Amino acid sequence: MFCDEQGVSAAADRDGHDLEAIHVVAVEDGEVIGTCRLLIRGSIARLGRLAVDQSARRRGIGARILAVAADVARKAGAAEIDLHAQTYALTLYRNEGYSERGDEFVEEGIPHVAMRKSLA
């Protein structure tokens, strides 16, 4: 889902951390419609790979995934979550309490901004 739509190569998506990550998955009628992963590093959780199927967008699924991920990270001992947000999705992250930190940059040919959310 993510690689095809975003034009990101499967090789770039495979960083070897999937087995150590916590995966949050949204399922509807037996089908996966959204996902993200969390890598917990001490008091910081790194959220990545957030994706919602095109047919399920604009229904609050991304926001719900972010809320569940924050709860999971908090319970795992994280005090904050860091992520790289694609610039077209900044409103989603802002609405869920994330703040921008730093200038826009390009990752895999896509404009991003680093963001952080306190879990305190």
Buried (B, 14 or more C-beta within 10 A) or exposed (E): EEBEEBEBEEEEBEEEEEEEBBEBEBEEEEEEBBBBBBBBEEEBBBBBBBBBBEEBEEEEBBBBBBBBBBEBBBEEEBEBBBBBBBEEBBEBBEEBBBEBEEEEEEEBEBEBBBBBBEBE
